[in-house]
Amino acid sequence: MLDRVATLVERGRAGSPATVAYVNVHVLDVAGRDDALVGFLNAADLVYCDGAGVVLGARLSGENLTERMTGADWIWDFAARAEGNWRVFWLGGEPGVTAEAASRLRAKHPRLTIEADHGFHTDLAPLIARINAFQPDILLVGMGTPTQEAWVARWRGALDAPVVWVLGATHDFVAGRVSRGPEWLHQRQEWLARLWVDPKRLWRRYLLGNGRFFLRVLKARRAPRP
């Protein structure tokens, strides 16, 4: 995946900017009711699997996805790849959280050029000017689905970054604000580990959303193929 992103950065530097996105069961569940999100995902230059449920859904549909790539896992490899190579601006989260996440990446990779800001700005012109003045190779946007995708769709034309990449709540995990749950569980079923940690907030997303997603998969599987 990072090799693909590196190619997109070079393409973006040459004048063809790119957008990177992910899908997990929650994103695809929301997309089932949000045409704008479907359009965003279809138009993205790279969309990768960020959930074991999507791997299973693909298998039930007769397709094969060999693995999932979750932000809390790949962000460290990304930081190593970016160190000395890419300028990174990380946008999203509550005030101070993404800055703390960026600081932790920088502590492990001292030559990483990274700037961060929160995701609750109301006056966006100064924010976009600041991002462009930083001249990032990659802008990471983490505001949750579908807010982050709608934000990028609205402002992509004003952003000079070669690559804009939506990545969800990765900042919360890296900054230590949110636990991923037991390692033995989140390595196998990330959604169940997150439900374990925060059932009050997430039960609708996972118990109802997962059910809707797999019903759609099974319905599509029964539909006649052209």
Residue, then its C-alpha position, 0 to 999 in steps of 0.5 A: m500500500l505504501d508503495r502505491v502511495a509513494t507513486l501517487v505522491e510522485r504523480g501529485r508532485a507532477g501535477s496530478p493530485a490524488t486522494v486515498a481512502y479506506v473502507n471498513v464495515h462502518v464506512l460501507d454501511v454508511a455508504g449504503r445510505d449516502d450517495a455522496l460517500v459512494g461517489f467519493l469512494n468511487a472517485a478516489d485513486l486508492v481505496y484499501c480494506d481497513g476491516a476484517g468484516v470487509v475481508l469476510g464480505a468479499r469472501l462471501s461475494g466470491e472475491n479475495l482480499t488477503e488482508r486488512m490494513t488498519g491505520a493504528d497499525w500502518i501509521w508507524d510504517f508510514a512514519a518510517r517511510a515518510e521520515g526524510n522523504w515526505r512532508v506530512f500535515w495531520l488534520g483532525g481530532e479534538p484540540g491537542v490530540t492529533a498534535e500529541a499523536a504527531s509528537r509520538l511519531r516524531a519521537k520515534h522518527p526524529r527526521l519526520t517533518i510533520e505538522a498537526d491541527h485539530g478538526f473543529h475549525t469554523d473559519l476554514a480559509p486560514l486553516i487551508a492557507r496554513i496547510n498550503a503554506f506548509q507544503p505537505d506531500i501528504l495531508l492526513v484527514g481524520m474526522g470520522t465517516p462521512t464527515q472527513e470524506a465530505w470535507v475532502a470532497r468540498w475542499r480538495g480543489a483548494l488544497d495543494a497537497p499531492v496526496v490527501w488521505v482520509l484515515g479516521a480516528t487513528h490519532d486517538f489510538v496513537a495519542g493514547r486517548v482511546s484503547r484498541g482493546p485486548e491485542w489478541l482480539h483487535q488483531r482478529q476482530e477490530w470492531l469487537a475489540r472497540l465495542w468491548v472498550d466503548p460499548k455505550r457509544l459504539w453498539r449501534r455502529y457495530l451491532l446494527g451496522n454490521g447486520r445491515f452490511f452483511l444483509r446487503v452482501l447476502k442480498a447481492r450474492r443472491a441477485p442474478r449476475p449479468 
